[in-house]
Amino acid sequence: MIDFTTDWEKMRDYFQISKEEFLASYSYVTEAEYDATKKVVEKKDALDKDSYKDLSDGEILDIVFSKFNISDVDNPTKELFKKIDKLLGADK
């Protein structure tokens, strides 16, 4: 079954609105595609939980900051959110 996990705009909405709202907004996406995406997300979440369960919060933050190439800044959390906003187009 086809999922839409590689479409960042749909995935953003997937996490922000209900299934019913999503399917109404994206009338060309079938319920089967939505459910297939849900399975992929749940499987990834389960794998992530297993991968990171023994890490401290600081170690997890270090991983996140390294993925976004954040280092040597006075406020790394603020810098992270700026980069996320830019990726989502919310900085305009």
N, CA, C and O atoms as a GROMACS GRO file, in nm:
protein
  368
    1MET      N    1   0.084  -0.118   0.000
    1MET     CA    2   0.000   0.000   0.000
    1MET      C    3   0.089   0.125   0.000
    1MET      O    4   0.194   0.127   0.063
    2ILE      N    5   0.046   0.226  -0.069
    2ILE     CA    6   0.120   0.352  -0.081
    2ILE      C    7   0.093   0.439   0.041
    2ILE      O    8  -0.020   0.450   0.087
    3ASP      N    9   0.198   0.500   0.093
    3ASP     CA   10   0.184   0.596   0.202
    3ASP      C   11   0.240   0.729   0.156
    3ASP      O   12   0.298   0.738   0.048
    4PHE      N   13   0.223   0.832   0.237
    4PHE     CA   14   0.270   0.966   0.198
    4PHE      C   15   0.376   1.019   0.296
    4PHE      O   16   0.386   1.139   0.318
    5THR      N   17   0.455   0.928   0.353
    5THR     CA   18   0.555   0.969   0.452
    5THR      C   19   0.666   1.055   0.394
    5THR      O   20   0.738   1.121   0.470
    6THR      N   21   0.684   1.058   0.263
    6THR     CA   22   0.789   1.140   0.204
    6THR      C   23   0.739   1.279   0.163
    6THR      O   24   0.817   1.360   0.112
    7ASP      N   25   0.612   1.307   0.184
    7ASP     CA   26   0.554   1.438   0.152
    7ASP      C   27   0.546   1.520   0.280
    7ASP      O   28   0.456   1.500   0.361
    8TRP      N   29   0.642   1.613   0.299
    8TRP     CA   30   0.653   1.685   0.426
    8TRP      C   31   0.528   1.767   0.458
    8TRP      O   32   0.491   1.778   0.574
    9GLU      N   33   0.464   1.823   0.357
    9GLU     CA   34   0.345   1.905   0.383
    9GLU      C   35   0.230   1.820   0.436
    9GLU      O   36   0.161   1.858   0.530
   10LYS      N   37   0.210   1.705   0.373
   10LYS     CA   38   0.105   1.614   0.422
   10LYS      C   39   0.139   1.563   0.562
   10LYS      O   40   0.052   1.550   0.648
   11MET      N   41   0.267   1.532   0.584
   11MET     CA   42   0.307   1.481   0.715
   11MET      C   43   0.289   1.587   0.823
   11MET      O   44   0.249   1.555   0.936
   12ARG      N   45   0.317   1.712   0.791
   12ARG     CA   46   0.294   1.820   0.888
   12ARG      C   47   0.146   1.822   0.928
   12ARG      O   48   0.113   1.829   1.046
   13ASP      N   49   0.059   1.816   0.827
   13ASP     CA   50  -0.084   1.817   0.855
   13ASP      C   51  -0.129   1.688   0.926
   13ASP      O   52  -0.217   1.692   1.011
   14TYR      N   53  -0.068   1.576   0.891
   14TYR     CA   54  -0.100   1.448   0.954
   14TYR      C   55  -0.088   1.458   1.106
   14TYR      O   56  -0.171   1.405   1.179
   15PHE      N   57   0.017   1.526   1.152
   15PHE     CA   58   0.041   1.539   1.295
   15PHE      C   59  -0.040   1.651   1.360
   15PHE      O   60  -0.048   1.658   1.483
   16GLN      N   61  -0.100   1.738   1.281
   16GLN     CA   62  -0.168   1.854   1.338
   16GLN      C   63  -0.320   1.846   1.337
   16GLN      O   64  -0.386   1.913   1.417
   17ILE      N   65  -0.377   1.767   1.247
   17ILE     CA   66  -0.524   1.763   1.238
   17ILE      C   67  -0.573   1.619   1.247
   17ILE      O   68  -0.496   1.524   1.232
   18SER      N   69  -0.702   1.606   1.272
   18SER     CA   70  -0.760   1.472   1.287
   18SER      C   71  -0.764   1.399   1.152
   18SER      O   72  -0.748   1.460   1.046
   19LYS      N   73  -0.786   1.271   1.159
   19LYS     CA   74  -0.795   1.189   1.037
   19LYS      C   75  -0.907   1.241   0.948
   19LYS      O   76  -0.889   1.253   0.827
   20GLU      N   77  -1.020   1.270   1.007
   20GLU     CA   78  -1.135   1.317   0.929
   20GLU      C   79  -1.104   1.451   0.860
   20GLU      O   80  -1.136   1.469   0.743
   21GLU      N   81  -1.041   1.543   0.935
   21GLU     CA   82  -1.004   1.672   0.876
   21GLU      C   83  -0.901   1.654   0.765
   21GLU      O   84  -0.908   1.720   0.661
   22PHE      N   85  -0.806   1.564   0.788
   22PHE     CA   86  -0.703   1.538   0.688
   22PHE      C   87  -0.765   1.487   0.559
   22PHE      O   88  -0.736   1.539   0.451
   23LEU      N   89  -0.851   1.385   0.570
   23LEU     CA   90  -0.911   1.326   0.450
   23LEU      C   91  -1.002   1.425   0.378
   23LEU      O   92  -1.016   1.419   0.256
   24ALA      N   93  -1.064   1.515   0.453
   24ALA     CA   94  -1.146   1.619   0.389
   24ALA      C   95  -1.058   1.721   0.317
   24ALA      O   96  -1.094   1.770   0.210
   25SER      N   97  -0.942   1.753   0.376
   25SER     CA   98  -0.851   1.850   0.316
   25SER      C   99  -0.780   1.794   0.193
   25SER      O  100  -0.757   1.866   0.095
   26TYR      N  101  -0.748   1.667   0.199
   26TYR     CA  102  -0.678   1.599   0.088
   26TYR      C  103  -0.773   1.495   0.030
   26TYR      O  104  -0.756   1.375   0.053
   27SER      N  105  -0.872   1.539  -0.043
   27SER     CA  106  -0.976   1.449  -0.092
   27SER      C  107  -0.923   1.340  -0.186
   27SER      O  108  -0.987   1.237  -0.204
   28TYR      N  109  -0.806   1.364  -0.244
   28TYR     CA  110  -0.746   1.265  -0.334
   28TYR      C  111  -0.667   1.156  -0.260
   28TYR      O  112  -0.625   1.058  -0.321
   29VAL      N  113  -0.648   1.174  -0.128
   29VAL     CA  114  -0.582   1.070  -0.047
   29VAL      C  115  -0.689   0.976   0.006
   29VAL      O  116  -0.789   1.020   0.062
   30THR      N  117  -0.668   0.847  -0.014
   30THR     CA  118  -0.766   0.750   0.033
   30THR      C  119  -0.744   0.717   0.180
   30THR      O  120  -0.638   0.742   0.236
   31GLU      N  121  -0.847   0.662   0.241
   31GLU     CA  122  -0.835   0.620   0.380
   31GLU      C  123  -0.729   0.510   0.394
   31GLU      O  124  -0.659   0.504   0.495
   32ALA      N  125  -0.719   0.424   0.294
   32ALA     CA  126  -0.617   0.318   0.295
   32ALA      C  127  -0.476   0.378   0.295
   32ALA      O  128  -0.388   0.327   0.364
   33GLU      N  129  -0.453   0.486   0.220
   33GLU     CA  130  -0.323   0.552   0.219
   33GLU      C  131  -0.294   0.617   0.355
   33GLU      O  132  -0.182   0.612   0.404
   34TYR      N  133  -0.397   0.678   0.413
   34TYR     CA  134  -0.381   0.737   0.546
   34TYR      C  135  -0.344   0.629   0.647
   34TYR      O  136  -0.252   0.646   0.726
   35ASP      N  137  -0.417   0.517   0.643
   35ASP     CA  138  -0.390   0.407   0.737
   35ASP      C  139  -0.252   0.346   0.716
   35ASP      O  140  -0.186   0.306   0.812
   36ALA      N  141  -0.208   0.339   0.590
   36ALA     CA  142  -0.073   0.287   0.560
   36ALA      C  143   0.033   0.380   0.619
   36ALA      O  144   0.134   0.335   0.672
   37THR      N  145   0.009   0.510   0.608
   37THR     CA  146   0.101   0.608   0.666
   37THR      C  147   0.104   0.593   0.818
   37THR      O  148   0.210   0.598   0.879
   38LYS      N  149  -0.013   0.576   0.877
   38LYS     CA  150  -0.021   0.560   1.022
   38LYS      C  151   0.061   0.439   1.068
   38LYS      O  152   0.129   0.446   1.171
   39LYS      N  153   0.055   0.330   0.994
   39LYS     CA  154   0.134   0.211   1.029
   39LYS      C  155   0.283   0.239   1.022
   39LYS      O  156   0.359   0.196   1.110
   40VAL      N  157   0.326   0.311   0.918
   40VAL     CA  158   0.468   0.344   0.904
   40VAL      C  159   0.513   0.432   1.021
   40VAL      O  160   0.619   0.410   1.080
   41VAL      N  161   0.432   0.532   1.055
   41VAL     CA  162   0.465   0.623   1.166
   41VAL      C  163   0.471   0.546   1.298
   41VAL      O  164   0.564   0.566   1.376
   42GLU      N  165   0.374   0.460   1.323
   42GLU     CA  166   0.374   0.383   1.448
   42GLU      C  167   0.494   0.291   1.457
   42GLU      O  168   0.553   0.276   1.564
   43LYS      N  169   0.531   0.228   1.345
   43LYS     CA  170   0.647   0.139   1.344
   43LYS      C  171   0.775   0.219   1.371
   43LYS      O  172   0.859   0.177   1.450
   44LYS      N  173   0.788   0.335   1.306
   44LYS     CA  174   0.906   0.420   1.327
   44LYS      C  175   0.912   0.469   1.471
   44LYS      O  176   1.020   0.471   1.531
   45ASP      N  177   0.797   0.509   1.527
   45ASP     CA  178   0.794   0.554   1.667
   45ASP      C  179   0.840   0.443   1.761
   45ASP      O  180   0.916   0.468   1.854
   46ALA      N  181   0.794   0.321   1.736
   46ALA     CA  182   0.834   0.209   1.821
   46ALA      C  183   0.984   0.184   1.811
   46ALA      O  184   1.050   0.159   1.912
   47LEU      N  185   1.038   0.191   1.690
   47LEU     CA  186   1.182   0.171   1.672
   47LEU      C  187   1.261   0.282   1.740
   47LEU      O  188   1.362   0.257   1.804
   48ASP      N  189   1.213   0.406   1.727
   48ASP     CA  190   1.280   0.519   1.789
   48ASP      C  191   1.282   0.506   1.940
   48ASP      O  192   1.383   0.533   2.005
   49LYS      N  193   1.171   0.465   1.997
   49LYS     CA  194   1.164   0.449   2.143
   49LYS      C  195   1.265   0.345   2.190
   49LYS      O  196   1.332   0.364   2.292
   50ASP      N  197   1.276   0.235   2.116
   50ASP     CA  198   1.373   0.132   2.153
   50ASP      C  199   1.516   0.182   2.138
   50ASP      O  200   1.602   0.151   2.220
   51SER      N  201   1.541   0.260   2.033
   51SER     CA  202   1.676   0.309   2.006
   51SER      C  203   1.724   0.409   2.110
   51SER      O  204   1.843   0.413   2.142
   52TYR      N  205   1.632   0.489   2.163
   52TYR     CA  206   1.670   0.599   2.250
   52TYR      C  207   1.632   0.581   2.396
   52TYR      O  208   1.653   0.672   2.476
   53LYS      N  209   1.578   0.466   2.431
   53LYS     CA  210   1.526   0.448   2.568
   53LYS      C  211   1.633   0.458   2.675
   53LYS      O  212   1.602   0.494   2.789
   54ASP      N  213   1.758   0.428   2.643
   54ASP     CA  214   1.864   0.432   2.744
   54ASP      C  215   1.943   0.564   2.743
   54ASP      O  216   2.040   0.579   2.817
   55LEU      N  217   1.902   0.658   2.659
   55LEU     CA  218   1.973   0.785   2.651
   55LEU      C  219   1.911   0.888   2.745
   55LEU      O  220   1.791   0.888   2.769
   56SER      N  221   1.995   0.975   2.797
   56SER     CA  222   1.945   1.085   2.880
   56SER      C  223   1.887   1.193   2.790
   56SER      O  224   1.909   1.193   2.668
   57ASP      N  225   1.813   1.286   2.849
   57ASP     CA  226   1.758   1.397   2.771
   57ASP      C  227   1.869   1.477   2.704
   57ASP      O  228   1.855   1.519   2.590
   58GLY      N  229   1.979   1.498   2.775
   58GLY     CA  230   2.092   1.571   2.718
   58GLY      C  231   2.152   1.502   2.598
   58GLY      O  232   2.188   1.566   2.500
   59GLU      N  233   2.162   1.369   2.605
   59GLU     CA  234   2.217   1.294   2.491
   59GLU      C  235   2.124   1.301   2.370
   59GLU      O  236   2.169   1.310   2.256
   60ILE      N  237   1.994   1.299   2.396
   60ILE     CA  238   1.897   1.310   2.287
   60ILE      C  239   1.906   1.449   2.223
   60ILE      O  240   1.904   1.462   2.101
   61LEU      N  241   1.917   1.553   2.306
   61LEU     CA  242   1.932   1.688   2.253
   61LEU      C  243   2.060   1.700   2.170
   61LEU      O  244   2.059   1.764   2.064
   62ASP      N  245   2.168   1.640   2.215
   62ASP     CA  246   2.292   1.642   2.138
   62ASP      C  247   2.272   1.582   1.999
   62ASP      O  248   2.324   1.634   1.900
   63ILE      N  249   2.196   1.473   1.992
   63ILE     CA  250   2.167   1.409   1.862
   63ILE      C  251   2.087   1.503   1.773
   63ILE      O  252   2.118   1.520   1.656
   64VAL      N  253   1.982   1.563   1.831
   64VAL     CA  254   1.898   1.656   1.754
   64VAL      C  255   1.980   1.774   1.704
   64VAL      O  256   1.972   1.810   1.587
   65PHE      N  257   2.058   1.835   1.794
   65PHE     CA  258   2.139   1.950   1.754
   65PHE      C  259   2.239   1.913   1.645
   65PHE      O  260   2.263   1.992   1.554
   66SER      N  261   2.297   1.795   1.654
   66SER     CA  262   2.394   1.754   1.553
   66SER      C  263   2.327   1.732   1.417
   66SER      O  264   2.386   1.759   1.313
   67LYS      N  265   2.204   1.682   1.417
   67LYS     CA  266   2.131   1.661   1.291
   67LYS      C  267   2.104   1.793   1.220
   67LYS      O  268   2.098   1.798   1.097
   68PHE      N  269   2.086   1.900   1.297
   68PHE     CA  270   2.059   2.031   1.241
   68PHE      C  271   2.184   2.118   1.234
   68PHE      O  272   2.175   2.238   1.209
   69ASN      N  273   2.301   2.057   1.257
   69ASN     CA  274   2.429   2.129   1.250
   69ASN      C  275   2.431   2.252   1.341
   69ASN      O  276   2.472   2.360   1.299
   70ILE      N  277   2.388   2.234   1.463
   70ILE     CA  278   2.387   2.342   1.560
   70ILE      C  279   2.500   2.318   1.659
   70ILE      O  280   2.504   2.217   1.729
   71SER      N  281   2.593   2.414   1.663
   71SER     CA  282   2.702   2.405   1.759
   71SER      C  283   2.757   2.544   1.784
   71SER      O  284   2.745   2.633   1.700
   72ASP      N  285   2.816   2.562   1.898
   72ASP     CA  286   2.882   2.688   1.933
   72ASP      C  287   2.791   2.810   1.918
   72ASP      O  288   2.834   2.914   1.867
   73VAL      N  289   2.668   2.798   1.962
   73VAL     CA  290   2.579   2.914   1.965
   73VAL      C  291   2.537   2.937   2.109
   73VAL      O  292   2.535   2.844   2.190
   74ASP      N  293   2.503   3.062   2.141
   74ASP     CA  294   2.466   3.096   2.278
   74ASP      C  295   2.336   3.030   2.321
   74ASP      O  296   2.321   2.991   2.437
   75ASN      N  297   2.241   3.017   2.228
   75ASN     CA  298   2.111   2.960   2.261
   75ASN      C  299   2.076   2.853   2.157
   75ASN      O  300   2.006   2.882   2.061
   76PRO      N  301   2.125   2.731   2.176
   76PRO     CA  302   2.105   2.627   2.074
   76PRO      C  303   1.958   2.593   2.051
   76PRO      O  304   1.920   2.559   1.939
   77THR      N  305   1.876   2.600   2.155
   77THR     CA  306   1.734   2.568   2.137
   77THR      C  307   1.667   2.670   2.046
   77THR      O  308   1.589   2.634   1.958
   78LYS      N  309   1.696   2.798   2.067
   78LYS     CA  310   1.640   2.904   1.983
   78LYS      C  311   1.686   2.884   1.838
   78LYS      O  312   1.607   2.899   1.745
   79GLU      N  313   1.813   2.852   1.820
   79GLU     CA  314   1.867   2.828   1.686
   79GLU      C  315   1.798   2.708   1.620
   79GLU      O  316   1.769   2.711   1.500
   80LEU      N  317   1.772   2.603   1.697
   80LEU     CA  318   1.702   2.486   1.645
   80LEU      C  319   1.564   2.523   1.594
   80LEU      O  320   1.526   2.485   1.483
   81PHE      N  321   1.489   2.598   1.674
   81PHE     CA  322   1.354   2.636   1.633
   81PHE      C  323   1.355   2.729   1.512
   81PHE      O  324   1.263   2.724   1.430
   82LYS      N  325   1.455   2.814   1.500
   82LYS     CA  326   1.468   2.898   1.381
   82LYS      C  327   1.485   2.811   1.256
   82LYS      O  328   1.422   2.836   1.153
   83LYS      N  329   1.570   2.708   1.268
   83LYS     CA  330   1.594   2.620   1.154
   83LYS      C  331   1.469   2.540   1.120
   83LYS      O  332   1.438   2.519   1.002
   84ILE      N  333   1.396   2.495   1.221
   84ILE     CA  334   1.272   2.420   1.197
   84ILE      C  335   1.170   2.512   1.129
   84ILE      O  336   1.106   2.472   1.032
   85ASP      N  337   1.155   2.634   1.180
   85ASP     CA  338   1.063   2.730   1.118
   85ASP      C  339   1.099   2.755   0.973
   85ASP      O  340   1.011   2.762   0.887
   86LYS      N  341   1.228   2.769   0.946
   86LYS     CA  342   1.272   2.792   0.808
   86LYS      C  343   1.236   2.673   0.720
   86LYS      O  344   1.188   2.692   0.608
   87LEU      N  345   1.258   2.551   0.769
   87LEU     CA  346   1.224   2.433   0.691
   87LEU      C  347   1.074   2.425   0.662
   87LEU      O  348   1.033   2.379   0.555
   88LEU      N  349   0.993   2.468   0.757
   88LEU     CA  350   0.848   2.462   0.741
   88LEU      C  351   0.792   2.585   0.672
   88LEU      O  352   0.672   2.592   0.644
   89GLY      N  353   0.878   2.683   0.644
   89GLY     CA  354   0.832   2.805   0.579
   89GLY      C  355   0.761   2.901   0.672
   89GLY      O  356   0.693   2.993   0.625
   90ALA      N  357   0.776   2.882   0.803
   90ALA     CA  358   0.706   2.966   0.900
   90ALA      C  359   0.786   3.092   0.933
   90ALA      O  360   0.742   3.173   1.014
   91ASP      N  361   0.901   3.109   0.871
   91ASP     CA  362   0.986   3.224   0.903
   91ASP      C  363   0.958   3.343   0.812
   91ASP      O  364   1.028   3.444   0.818
   92LYS      N  365   0.856   3.332   0.731
   92LYS     CA  366   0.827   3.439   0.634
   92LYS      C  367   0.723   3.534   0.688
   92LYS      O  368   0.686   3.630   0.620
   0.00000   0.00000   0.00000
